[in-house]
Amino acid sequence: MIIALRYVGIDISKKHLDIFDEADGVPRRIANAAQAITQQVSRWQCDALVVFEATGIYDLALREALRQAGIQFARINPARARDFARASGLLAKTDPIDARMLAAFARAMQPAPEQVADPARGALARLAKRRDQLVLMRAQEKNRRSEADDRAMAERIGRLIEVLDSEIAEIEADISALIKAEAQIADDAKLMRSLPGVGPVACMQLIAQMPELGRVGPKQLAALAGLAPFNVDSGTFRGKRKIAGGRKRVRDALYMAALNAVRRADPFKAFYARLRQAGKPAKLALVAVARKLLTVLNAMMRDRKPYLQTKPT
């Protein structure tokens, strides 16, 4: 006997959750607090699929409660949810309407449930995010110091830059310690770093944000990273193919890895040169190199072999 899934949509805000369960069709609102969420989740069984929009930290308690209860859930891009609502003719927008729409999205689109998170990779992702924030702050302060026309003010800014330098160094030390302490992550990092162009920052971002490496096909992986070109065609018109969507931080890391690779690694340097000689713009050629790097990385992680011993497919 096959048990049909029950579909639940949840609209999330800082203070409350609006819930629509297709099984009873009754909208509910509960506090966005651990106790209230746990009580609500306990009413569902493992045959439920819960869908909600990705909302940063506001869905943390919900995700944890669903994981502990063994209930499948999917976090989706808010833009994708709004496109579905428009296509369904749902032009009005309130929290209860959004919850009902998300339940309908779950039934119609059957999004893939989110995989169980690895706590170590989650910790690495949080450290990587904080490092990015501090590096950005430091760059901003350096720009302000270069524009300061008052020596005392420049010195004040310089002291803040020193504090940021220290914080960044501490976080990088924590990242290094975490990678070394986790055997699987350390092994992944060793494999990735064998590929020319992949430095410590790119390696860190890939480990934290691309757990699919080595587990899915190269085309799917390119789409996840936002490196897959999409057609822009209509009738006889043939537009330029463009990359879109995906995980921006991963794409940025791979782009920088591509810059490094075309400077120091002959296979990638030659590939880049061929594209440029064929008339491709520099940025487009670098994006192609980034995708090639990702394809090679995927094969390396799949076969558990370092670079030069891997045949990408």
Phi and psi in degrees as GROMACS dihedral restraints (atoms count N, CA, C in turn):
[ dihedral_restraints ]
;  ai    aj    ak    al  type     phi  dphi    fc
    3     4     5     6     1   -98.3    20    10
    4     5     6     7     1   124.6    20    10
    6     7     8     9     1   -90.9    20    10
    7     8     9    10     1   123.6    20    10
    9    10    11    12     1   -72.7    20    10
   10    11    12    13     1   144.6    20    10
   12    13    14    15     1   -67.8    20    10
   13    14    15    16     1   145.7    20    10
   15    16    17    18     1  -101.2    20    10
   16    17    18    19     1   138.8    20    10
   18    19    20    21     1  -108.2    20    10
   19    20    21    22     1   130.4    20    10
   21    22    23    24     1  -126.6    20    10
   22    23    24    25     1   128.4    20    10
   24    25    26    27     1  -109.6    20    10
   25    26    27    28     1   138.8    20    10
   27    28    29    30     1  -132.2    20    10
   28    29    30    31     1   124.7    20    10
   30    31    32    33     1   -96.8    20    10
   31    32    33    34     1   127.0    20    10
   33    34    35    36     1  -109.7    20    10
   34    35    36    37     1   134.3    20    10
   36    37    38    39     1  -132.5    20    10
   37    38    39    40     1   177.3    20    10
   39    40    41    42     1   -62.0    20    10
   40    41    42    43     1   -38.0    20    10
   42    43    44    45     1  -104.1    20    10
   43    44    45    46     1   -22.7    20    10
   45    46    47    48     1  -149.9    20    10
   46    47    48    49     1   166.5    20    10
   48    49    50    51     1  -120.0    20    10
   49    50    51    52     1   130.8    20    10
   51    52    53    54     1  -100.2    20    10
   52    53    54    55     1   126.4    20    10
   54    55    56    57     1  -120.7    20    10
   55    56    57    58     1   134.8    20    10
   57    58    59    60     1  -129.2    20    10
   58    59    60    61     1   115.0    20    10
   60    61    62    63     1  -104.4    20    10
   61    62    63    64     1   116.4    20    10
   63    64    65    66     1   -62.0    20    10
   64    65    66    67     1   -20.4    20    10
   66    67    68    69     1   -65.1    20    10
   67    68    69    70     1   -33.9    20    10
   69    70    71    72     1  -119.2    20    10
   70    71    72    73     1   -14.1    20    10
   72    73    74    75     1    67.6    20    10
   73    74    75    76     1    19.2    20    10
   75    76    77    78     1  -108.7    20    10
   76    77    78    79     1   117.3    20    10
   78    79    80    81     1   -69.6    20    10
   79    80    81    82     1   143.0    20    10
   81    82    83    84     1  -134.9    20    10
   82    83    84    85     1   153.9    20    10
   84    85    86    87     1  -129.0    20    10
   85    86    87    88     1   128.8    20    10
   87    88    89    90     1  -129.3    20    10
   88    89    90    91     1   164.5    20    10
   90    91    92    93     1   -70.5    20    10
   91    92    93    94     1   144.2    20    10
   93    94    95    96     1   -82.7    20    10
   94    95    96    97     1    71.2    20    10
   96    97    98    99     1  -140.2    20    10
   97    98    99   100     1   148.5    20    10
   99   100   101   102     1   -54.9    20    10
  100   101   102   103     1   -45.8    20    10
  102   103   104   105     1   -64.5    20    10
  103   104   105   106     1   -47.4    20    10
  105   106   107   108     1   -63.3    20    10
  106   107   108   109     1   -39.3    20    10
  108   109   110   111     1   -67.0    20    10
  109   110   111   112     1   -43.1    20    10
  111   112   113   114     1   -60.6    20    10
  112   113   114   115     1   -42.6    20    10
  114   115   116   117     1   -62.5    20    10
  115   116   117   118     1   -41.6    20    10
  117   118   119   120     1   -67.7    20    10
  118   119   120   121     1   -46.0    20    10
  120   121   122   123     1   -63.7    20    10
  121   122   123   124     1   -32.0    20    10
  123   124   125   126     1   -63.4    20    10
  124   125   126   127     1   -17.4    20    10
  126   127   128   129     1   -81.3    20    10
  127   128   129   130     1   -16.1    20    10
  129   130   131   132     1   -95.1    20    10
  130   131   132   133     1   159.3    20    10
  132   133   134   135     1  -110.5    20    10
  133   134   135   136     1   178.1    20    10
  135   136   137   138     1   -70.4    20    10
  136   137   138   139     1    -4.3    20    10
  138   139   140   141     1   -90.4    20    10
  139   140   141   142     1    10.6    20    10
  141   142   143   144     1   -94.4    20    10
  142   143   144   145     1   148.5    20    10
  144   145   146   147     1  -121.3    20    10
  145   146   147   148     1   116.4    20    10
  147   148   149   150     1  -103.4    20    10
  148   149   150   151     1   129.7    20    10
  150   151   152   153     1  -122.9    20    10
  151   152   153   154     1   135.1    20    10
  153   154   155   156     1  -151.6    20    10
  154   155   156   157     1   162.1    20    10
  156   157   158   159     1   -78.8    20    10
  157   158   159   160     1   148.3    20    10
  159   160   161   162     1   -69.0    20    10
  160   161   162   163     1   120.2    20    10
  162   163   164   165     1  -128.7    20    10
  163   164   165   166     1    31.2    20    10
  165   166   167   168     1    66.5    20    10
  166   167   168   169     1  -127.8    20    10
  168   169   170   171     1   -79.4    20    10
  169   170   171   172     1   -15.5    20    10
  171   172   173   174     1   -71.0    20    10
  172   173   174   175     1   -16.2    20    10
  174   175   176   177     1  -104.1    20    10
  175   176   177   178     1    11.1    20    10
  177   178   179   180     1   -61.2    20    10
  178   179   180   181     1   -48.3    20    10
  180   181   182   183     1   -63.2    20    10
  181   182   183   184     1   -39.3    20    10
  183   184   185   186     1   -64.9    20    10
  184   185   186   187     1   -46.3    20    10
  186   187   188   189     1   -59.4    20    10
  187   188   189   190     1   -44.3    20    10
  189   190   191   192     1   -64.2    20    10
  190   191   192   193     1   -42.3    20    10
  192   193   194   195     1   -64.9    20    10
  193   194   195   196     1   -40.4    20    10
  195   196   197   198     1   -67.3    20    10
  196   197   198   199     1   -40.0    20    10
  198   199   200   201     1   -63.3    20    10
  199   200   201   202     1   -45.0    20    10
  201   202   203   204     1   -64.9    20    10
  202   203   204   205     1   -31.3    20    10
  204   205   206   207     1   -84.9    20    10
  205   206   207   208     1    -6.9    20    10
  207   208   209   210     1    71.6    20    10
  208   209   210   211     1    29.0    20    10
  210   211   212   213     1   -99.3    20    10
  211   212   213   214     1   133.4    20    10
  213   214   215   216     1   -69.8    20    10
  214   215   216   217     1   142.0    20    10
  216   217   218   219     1  -148.6    20    10
  217   218   219   220     1   157.7    20    10
  219   220   221   222     1  -135.6    20    10
  220   221   222   223     1   130.6    20    10
  222   223   224   225     1   -99.3    20    10
  223   224   225   226     1   127.2    20    10
  225   226   227   228     1  -119.5    20    10
  226   227   228   229     1   158.2    20    10
  228   229   230   231     1   -65.3    20    10
  229   230   231   232     1   128.2    20    10
  231   232   233   234     1   -55.5    20    10
  232   233   234   235     1   -35.1    20    10
  234   235   236   237     1   -63.7    20    10
  235   236   237   238     1   -36.8    20    10
  237   238   239   240     1   -66.2    20    10
  238   239   240   241     1   -39.2    20    10
  240   241   242   243     1   -64.1    20    10
  241   242   243   244     1   -42.9    20    10
  243   244   245   246     1   -66.9    20    10
  244   245   246   247     1   -37.5    20    10
  246   247   248   249     1   -62.3    20    10
  247   248   249   250     1   -40.4    20    10
  249   250   251   252     1   -64.7    20    10
  250   251   252   253     1   -41.8    20    10
  252   253   254   255     1   -61.8    20    10
  253   254   255   256     1   -44.9    20    10
  255   256   257   258     1   -63.3    20    10
  256   257   258   259     1   -43.1    20    10
  258   259   260   261     1   -64.2    20    10
  259   260   261   262     1   -27.5    20    10
  261   262   263   264     1   -88.0    20    10
  262   263   264   265     1    -2.9    20    10
  264   265   266   267     1    82.5    20    10
  265   266   267   268     1    13.5    20    10
  267   268   269   270     1   -90.0    20    10
  268   269   270   271     1    88.6    20    10
  270   271   272   273     1   -87.3    20    10
  271   272   273   274     1   -30.3    20    10
  273   274   275   276     1   -70.1    20    10
  274   275   276   277     1   151.5    20    10
  276   277   278   279     1  -138.5    20    10
  277   278   279   280     1   107.2    20    10
  279   280   281   282     1  -134.4    20    10
  280   281   282   283     1   168.4    20    10
  282   283   284   285     1   -62.1    20    10
  283   284   285   286     1   -46.6    20    10
  285   286   287   288     1   -63.1    20    10
  286   287   288   289     1   -38.1    20    10
  288   289   290   291     1   -64.9    20    10
  289   290   291   292     1   -40.1    20    10
  291   292   293   294     1   -63.7    20    10
  292   293   294   295     1   -38.9    20    10
  294   295   296   297     1   -63.7    20    10
  295   296   297   298     1   -42.9    20    10
  297   298   299   300     1   -63.4    20    10
  298   299   300   301     1   -41.9    20    10
  300   301   302   303     1   -62.6    20    10
  301   302   303   304     1   -39.5    20    10
  303   304   305   306     1   -67.5    20    10
  304   305   306   307     1   -34.5    20    10
  306   307   308   309     1   -65.5    20    10
  307   308   309   310     1   -40.6    20    10
  309   310   311   312     1   -65.7    20    10
  310   311   312   313     1   -38.7    20    10
  312   313   314   315     1   -59.1    20    10
  313   314   315   316     1   -45.1    20    10
  315   316   317   318     1   -58.4    20    10
  316   317   318   319     1   -44.0    20    10
  318   319   320   321     1   -68.4    20    10
  319   320   321   322     1   -44.2    20    10
  321   322   323   324     1   -75.7    20    10
  322   323   324   325     1   -41.9    20    10
  324   325   326   327     1   -97.9    20    10
  325   326   327   328     1   -18.9    20    10
  327   328   329   330     1    48.1    20    10
  328   329   330   331     1    57.9    20    10
  330   331   332   333     1   -62.9    20    10
  331   332   333   334     1   147.9    20    10
  333   334   335   336     1   -66.9    20    10
  334   335   336   337     1   131.1    20    10
  336   337   338   339     1   -63.0    20    10
  337   338   339   340     1   148.2    20    10
  339   340   341   342     1   -70.3    20    10
  340   341   342   343     1   139.9    20    10
  342   343   344   345     1   -76.3    20    10
  343   344   345   346     1   156.8    20    10
  345   346   347   348     1   -62.4    20    10
  346   347   348   349     1   129.0    20    10
  348   349   350   351     1   -75.5    20    10
  349   350   351   352     1   144.0    20    10
  351   352   353   354     1   -88.2    20    10
  352   353   354   355     1   118.0    20    10
  354   355   356   357     1   -55.2    20    10
  355   356   357   358     1   -38.9    20    10
  357   358   359   360     1   -66.5    20    10
  358   359   360   361     1   -41.4    20    10
  360   361   362   363     1   -68.7    20    10
  361   362   363   364     1   -33.7    20    10
  363   364   365   366     1   -63.6    20    10
  364   365   366   367     1   -43.1    20    10
  366   367   368   369     1   -63.4    20    10
  367   368   369   370     1   -39.8    20    10
  369   370   371   372     1   -64.0    20    10
  370   371   372   373     1   -40.5    20    10
  372   373   374   375     1   -63.2    20    10
  373   374   375   376     1   -39.2    20    10
  375   376   377   378     1   -67.3    20    10
  376   377   378   379     1   -40.7    20    10
  378   379   380   381     1   -65.1    20    10
  379   380   381   382     1   -41.9    20    10
  381   382   383   384     1   -63.2    20    10
  382   383   384   385     1   -40.0    20    10
  384   385   386   387     1   -64.7    20    10
  385   386   387   388     1   -43.3    20    10
  387   388   389   390     1   -66.1    20    10
  388   389   390   391     1   -37.6    20    10
  390   391   392   393     1   -61.5    20    10
  391   392   393   394     1   -43.9    20    10
  393   394   395   396     1   -58.6    20    10
  394   395   396   397     1   -42.9    20    10
  396   397   398   399     1   -61.5    20    10
  397   398   399   400     1   -44.5    20    10
  399   400   401   402     1   -69.1    20    10
  400   401   402   403     1   -38.7    20    10
  402   403   404   405     1   -63.1    20    10
  403   404   405   406     1   -40.5    20    10
  405   406   407   408     1   -64.1    20    10
  406   407   408   409     1   -43.8    20    10
  408   409   410   411     1   -60.7    20    10
  409   410   411   412     1   -41.6    20    10
  411   412   413   414     1   -63.8    20    10
  412   413   414   415     1   -42.5    20    10
  414   415   416   417     1   -62.4    20    10
  415   416   417   418     1   -40.5    20    10
  417   418   419   420     1   -63.7    20    10
  418   419   420   421     1   -43.4    20    10
  420   421   422   423     1   -67.6    20    10
  421   422   423   424     1   -34.9    20    10
  423   424   425   426     1   -65.3    20    10
  424   425   426   427     1   -38.5    20    10
  426   427   428   429     1   -63.8    20    10
  427   428   429   430     1   -41.7    20    10
  429   430   431   432     1   -65.6    20    10
  430   431   432   433     1   -38.6    20    10
  432   433   434   435     1   -65.1    20    10
  433   434   435   436     1   -38.4    20    10
  435   436   437   438     1   -67.5    20    10
  436   437   438   439     1   -23.4    20    10
  438   439   440   441     1   -98.1    20    10
  439   440   441   442     1    -6.6    20    10
  441   442   443   444     1   -69.3    20    10
  442   443   444   445     1   130.5    20    10
  444   445   446   447     1  -102.1    20    10
  445   446   447   448     1     9.6    20    10
  447   448   449   450     1  -123.0    20    10
  448   449   450   451     1   125.2    20    10
  450   451   452   453     1   -61.9    20    10
  451   452   453   454     1   -41.6    20    10
  453   454   455   456     1   -62.2    20    10
  454   455   456   457     1   -41.2    20    10
  456   457   458   459     1   -66.4    20    10
  457   458   459   460     1   -40.2    20    10
  459   460   461   462     1   -61.2    20    10
  460   461   462   463     1   -37.7    20    10
  462   463   464   465     1   -67.5    20    10
  463   464   465   466     1   -39.5    20    10
  465   466   467   468     1   -60.4    20    10
  466   467   468   469     1   -45.6    20    10
  468   469   470   471     1   -63.6    20    10
  469   470   471   472     1   -38.6    20    10
  471   472   473   474     1   -60.7    20    10
  472   473   474   475     1   -37.9    20    10
  474   475   476   477     1   -65.4    20    10
  475   476   477   478     1   -38.4    20    10
  477   478   479   480     1   -66.5    20    10
  478   479   480   481     1   -38.5    20    10
  480   481   482   483     1   -61.9    20    10
  481   482   483   484     1   -38.6    20    10
  483   484   485   486     1   -63.5    20    10
  484   485   486   487     1   -39.3    20    10
  486   487   488   489     1   -63.0    20    10
  487   488   489   490     1   -43.9    20    10
  489   490   491   492     1   -64.6    20    10
  490   491   492   493     1   -39.9    20    10
  492   493   494   495     1   -56.3    20    10
  493   494   495   496     1   -44.7    20    10
  495   496   497   498     1   -65.1    20    10
  496   497   498   499     1   -43.1    20    10
  498   499   500   501     1   -64.2    20    10
  499   500   501   502     1   -42.2    20    10
  501   502   503   504     1   -63.6    20    10
  502   503   504   505     1   -42.3    20    10
  504   505   506   507     1   -61.9    20    10
  505   506   507   508     1   -40.5    20    10
  507   508   509   510     1   -65.0    20    10
  508   509   510   511     1   -43.6    20    10
  510   511   512   513     1   -65.9    20    10
  511   512   513   514     1   -39.9    20    10
  513   514   515   516     1   -64.4    20    10
  514   515   516   517     1   -34.8    20    10
  516   517   518   519     1   -66.5    20    10
  517   518   519   520     1   -40.8    20    10
  519   520   521   522     1   -64.0    20    10
  520   521   522   523     1   -40.3    20    10
  522   523   524   525     1   -62.3    20    10
  523   524   525   526     1   -46.3    20    10
  525   526   527   528     1   -60.9    20    10
  526   527   528   529     1   -42.0    20    10
  528   529   530   531     1   -65.8    20    10
  529   530   531   532     1   -40.6    20    10
  531   532   533   534     1   -64.4    20    10
  532   533   534   535     1   -43.8    20    10
  534   535   536   537     1   -61.9    20    10
  535   536   537   538     1   -42.6    20    10
  537   538   539   540     1   -68.6    20    10
  538   539   540   541     1   -31.4    20    10
  540   541   542   543     1   -76.3    20    10
  541   542   543   544     1   -22.9    20    10
  543   544   545   546     1  -103.9    20    10
  544   545   546   547     1   113.7    20    10
  546   547   548   549     1   -58.2    20    10
  547   548   549   550     1   -45.6    20    10
  549   550   551   552     1   -66.2    20    10
  550   551   552   553     1   -42.8    20    10
  552   553   554   555     1   -66.6    20    10
  553   554   555   556     1   -40.1    20    10
  555   556   557   558     1   -62.6    20    10
  556   557   558   559     1   -40.0    20    10
  558   559   560   561     1   -67.0    20    10
  559   560   561   562     1   -41.6    20    10
  561   562   563   564     1   -60.8    20    10
  562   563   564   565     1   -43.9    20    10
  564   565   566   567     1   -63.0    20    10
  565   566   567   568     1   -40.6    20    10
  567   568   569   570     1   -62.3    20    10
  568   569   570   571     1   -42.4    20    10
  570   571   572   573     1   -63.7    20    10
  571   572   573   574     1   -48.0    20    10
  573   574   575   576     1   -62.7    20    10
  574   575   576   577     1   -40.7    20    10
  576   577   578   579     1   -70.0    20    10
  577   578   579   580     1   -13.1    20    10
  579   580   581   582     1   -74.7    20    10
  580   581   582   583     1   -14.8    20    10
  582   583   584   585     1   -85.2    20    10
  583   584   585   586     1   124.7    20    10
  585   586   587   588     1   -55.0    20    10
  586   587   588   589     1   135.8    20    10
  588   589   590   591     1    98.0    20    10
  589   590   591   592     1   -24.5    20    10
  591   592   593   594     1   -86.9    20    10
  592   593   594   595     1   103.8    20    10
  594   595   596   597     1   -93.9    20    10
  595   596   597   598     1  -172.2    20    10
  597   598   599   600     1   -62.5    20    10
  598   599   600   601     1   -36.8    20    10
  600   601   602   603     1   -70.7    20    10
  601   602   603   604     1   -48.0    20    10
  603   604   605   606     1   -61.1    20    10
  604   605   606   607     1   -41.7    20    10
  606   607   608   609     1   -59.5    20    10
  607   608   609   610     1   -47.3    20    10
  609   610   611   612     1   -59.3    20    10
  610   611   612   613     1   -46.2    20    10
  612   613   614   615     1   -66.1    20    10
  613   614   615   616     1   -39.6    20    10
  615   616   617   618     1   -66.2    20    10
  616   617   618   619     1   -41.9    20    10
  618   619   620   621     1   -64.6    20    10
  619   620   621   622     1   -43.3    20    10
  621   622   623   624     1   -72.8    20    10
  622   623   624   625     1   -37.0    20    10
  624   625   626   627     1  -117.1    20    10
  625   626   627   628     1    -2.4    20    10
  627   628   629   630     1  -128.2    20    10
  628   629   630   631     1    64.3    20    10
  630   631   632   633     1   -65.0    20    10
  631   632   633   634     1   -13.8    20    10
  633   634   635   636     1   -75.6    20    10
  634   635   636   637     1   -10.4    20    10
  636   637   638   639     1   -54.0    20    10
  637   638   639   640     1   126.9    20    10
  639   640   641   642     1    83.9    20    10
  640   641   642   643     1    -3.0    20    10
  642   643   644   645     1  -115.1    20    10
  643   644   645   646     1   -14.9    20    10
  645   646   647   648     1  -128.6    20    10
  646   647   648   649     1   171.5    20    10
  648   649   650   651     1   -72.7    20    10
  649   650   651   652     1   161.1    20    10
  651   652   653   654     1   -63.2    20    10
  652   653   654   655     1   -34.4    20    10
  654   655   656   657     1   -68.4    20    10
  655   656   657   658     1   -43.9    20    10
  657   658   659   660     1   -64.2    20    10
  658   659   660   661     1   -39.5    20    10
  660   661   662   663     1   -65.9    20    10
  661   662   663   664     1   -40.4    20    10
  663   664   665   666     1   -62.0    20    10
  664   665   666   667     1   -38.0    20    10
  666   667   668   669     1   -66.4    20    10
  667   668   669   670     1   -40.1    20    10
  669   670   671   672     1   -63.0    20    10
  670   671   672   673     1   -35.1    20    10
  672   673   674   675     1   -85.0    20    10
  673   674   675   676     1    -5.7    20    10
  675   676   677   678     1    75.0    20    10
  676   677   678   679     1    28.5    20    10
  678   679   680   681     1  -113.6    20    10
  679   680   681   682     1     9.1    20    10
  681   682   683   684     1   -92.6    20    10
  682   683   684   685     1   122.6    20    10
  684   685   686   687     1   -74.6    20    10
  685   686   687   688     1   133.7    20    10
  687   688   689   690     1  -106.6    20    10
  688   689   690   691     1   142.7    20    10
  690   691   692   693     1   -68.1    20    10
  691   692   693   694     1   147.6    20    10
  693   694   695   696     1  -128.7    20    10
  694   695   696   697     1    73.9    20    10
  696   697   698   699     1  -121.5    20    10
  697   698   699   700     1   149.2    20    10
  699   700   701   702     1  -157.4    20    10
  700   701   702   703     1   119.5    20    10
  702   703   704   705     1    60.3    20    10
  703   704   705   706     1  -125.6    20    10
  705   706   707   708     1   -87.5    20    10
  706   707   708   709     1    -8.1    20    10
  708   709   710   711     1   -75.4    20    10
  709   710   711   712     1   135.1    20    10
  711   712   713   714     1  -124.9    20    10
  712   713   714   715     1   103.0    20    10
  714   715   716   717     1   -86.3    20    10
  715   716   717   718     1   177.2    20    10
  717   718   719   720     1   -76.1    20    10
  718   719   720   721     1   134.3    20    10
  720   721   722   723     1   -72.6    20    10
  721   722   723   724     1   139.4    20    10
  723   724   725   726     1  -132.3    20    10
  724   725   726   727     1   147.1    20    10
  726   727   728   729     1   -82.8    20    10
  727   728   729   730     1   151.5    20    10
  729   730   731   732     1  -158.6    20    10
  730   731   732   733     1   151.8    20    10
  732   733   734   735     1    68.6    20    10
  733   734   735   736     1  -154.4    20    10
  735   736   737   738     1    79.5    20    10
  736   737   738   739     1  -173.6    20    10
  738   739   740   741     1   -92.9    20    10
  739   740   741   742     1   103.6    20    10
  741   742   743   744     1   -58.3    20    10
  742   743   744   745     1   -42.3    20    10
  744   745   746   747     1   -65.9    20    10
  745   746   747   748     1   -35.5    20    10
  747   748   749   750     1   -67.0    20    10
  748   749   750   751     1   -43.8    20    10
  750   751   752   753     1   -61.4    20    10
  751   752   753   754     1   -42.6    20    10
  753   754   755   756     1   -61.9    20    10
  754   755   756   757     1   -42.3    20    10
  756   757   758   759     1   -64.6    20    10
  757   758   759   760     1   -40.3    20    10
  759   760   761   762     1   -70.3    20    10
  760   761   762   763     1   -32.8    20    10
  762   763   764   765     1   -63.9    20    10
  763   764   765   766     1   -43.8    20    10
  765   766   767   768     1   -66.6    20    10
  766   767   768   769     1   -36.3    20    10
  768   769   770   771     1   -63.9    20    10
  769   770   771   772     1   -36.9    20    10
  771   772   773   774     1   -64.8    20    10
  772   773   774   775     1   -40.7    20    10
  774   775   776   777     1   -58.4    20    10
  775   776   777   778     1   -43.3    20    10
  777   778   779   780     1   -67.1    20    10
  778   779   780   781     1   -41.9    20    10
  780   781   782   783     1   -65.0    20    10
  781   782   783   784     1   -39.8    20    10
  783   784   785   786     1   -73.2    20    10
  784   785   786   787     1   -11.5    20    10
  786   787   788   789     1   -92.0    20    10
  787   788   789   790     1   -24.7    20    10
  789   790   791   792     1  -128.8    20    10
  790   791   792   793     1   -12.3    20    10
  792   793   794   795     1  -117.8    20    10
  793   794   795   796     1   120.1    20    10
  795   796   797   798     1   -56.5    20    10
  796   797   798   799     1   -46.7    20    10
  798   799   800   801     1   -59.3    20    10
  799   800   801   802     1   -43.0    20    10
  801   802   803   804     1   -76.6    20    10
  802   803   804   805     1   -33.6    20    10
  804   805   806   807     1   -63.3    20    10
  805   806   807   808     1   -42.9    20    10
  807   808   809   810     1   -67.6    20    10
  808   809   810   811     1   -39.7    20    10
  810   811   812   813     1   -62.4    20    10
  811   812   813   814     1   -44.4    20    10
  813   814   815   816     1   -63.0    20    10
  814   815   816   817     1   -42.8    20    10
  816   817   818   819     1   -62.9    20    10
  817   818   819   820     1   -39.4    20    10
  819   820   821   822     1   -63.1    20    10
  820   821   822   823     1   -41.4    20    10
  822   823   824   825     1   -65.2    20    10
  823   824   825   826     1   -40.9    20    10
  825   826   827   828     1   -67.0    20    10
  826   827   828   829     1   -40.2    20    10
  828   829   830   831     1   -66.0    20    10
  829   830   831   832     1   -26.4    20    10
  831   832   833   834     1   -81.0    20    10
  832   833   834   835     1     0.7    20    10
  834   835   836   837     1    95.4    20    10
  835   836   837   838     1     8.2    20    10
  837   838   839   840     1   -75.3    20    10
  838   839   840   841     1   139.2    20    10
  840   841   842   843     1   -61.7    20    10
  841   842   843   844     1   154.3    20    10
  843   844   845   846     1   -57.8    20    10
  844   845   846   847     1   -44.8    20    10
  846   847   848   849     1   -65.2    20    10
  847   848   849   850     1   -41.9    20    10
  849   850   851   852     1   -62.5    20    10
  850   851   852   853     1   -41.1    20    10
  852   853   854   855     1   -64.3    20    10
  853   854   855   856     1   -39.0    20    10
  855   856   857   858     1   -67.1    20    10
  856   857   858   859     1   -37.1    20    10
  858   859   860   861     1   -63.0    20    10
  859   860   861   862     1   -39.2    20    10
  861   862   863   864     1   -63.7    20    10
  862   863   864   865     1   -40.1    20    10
  864   865   866   867     1   -64.9    20    10
  865   866   867   868     1   -41.0    20    10
  867   868   869   870     1   -59.8    20    10
  868   869   870   871     1   -42.2    20    10
  870   871   872   873     1   -66.7    20    10
  871   872   873   874     1   -38.1    20    10
  873   874   875   876     1   -63.5    20    10
  874   875   876   877     1   -42.2    20    10
  876   877   878   879     1   -58.1    20    10
  877   878   879   880     1   -43.2    20    10
  879   880   881   882     1   -64.6    20    10
  880   881   882   883     1   -39.3    20    10
  882   883   884   885     1   -63.3    20    10
  883   884   885   886     1   -43.4    20    10
  885   886   887   888     1   -65.8    20    10
  886   887   888   889     1   -43.1    20    10
  888   889   890   891     1   -58.9    20    10
  889   890   891   892     1   -40.8    20    10
  891   892   893   894     1   -62.6    20    10
  892   893   894   895     1   -42.2    20    10
  894   895   896   897     1   -67.2    20    10
  895   896   897   898     1   -39.5    20    10
  897   898   899   900     1   -61.6    20    10
  898   899   900   901     1   -44.2    20    10
  900   901   902   903     1   -71.1    20    10
  901   902   903   904     1   -33.5    20    10
  903   904   905   906     1   -65.9    20    10
  904   905   906   907     1   -45.6    20    10
  906   907   908   909     1   -88.8    20    10
  907   908   909   910     1    -9.5    20    10
  909   910   911   912     1    56.4    20    10
  910   911   912   913     1    45.0    20    10
  912   913   914   915     1  -128.7    20    10
  913   914   915   916     1   141.2    20    10
  915   916   917   918     1   -71.6    20    10
  916   917   918   919     1   170.3    20    10
  918   919   920   921     1   -57.8    20    10
  919   920   921   922     1   149.7    20    10
  921   922   923   924     1    79.7    20    10
  922   923   924   925     1    -6.5    20    10
  924   925   926   927     1  -114.7    20    10
  925   926   927   928     1    11.1    20    10
  927   928   929   930     1  -118.9    20    10
  928   929   930   931     1   137.9    20    10
  930   931   932   933     1  -112.8    20    10
  931   932   933   934     1   104.8    20    10
  933   934   935   936     1   -65.9    20    10
  934   935   936   937     1   145.4    20    10
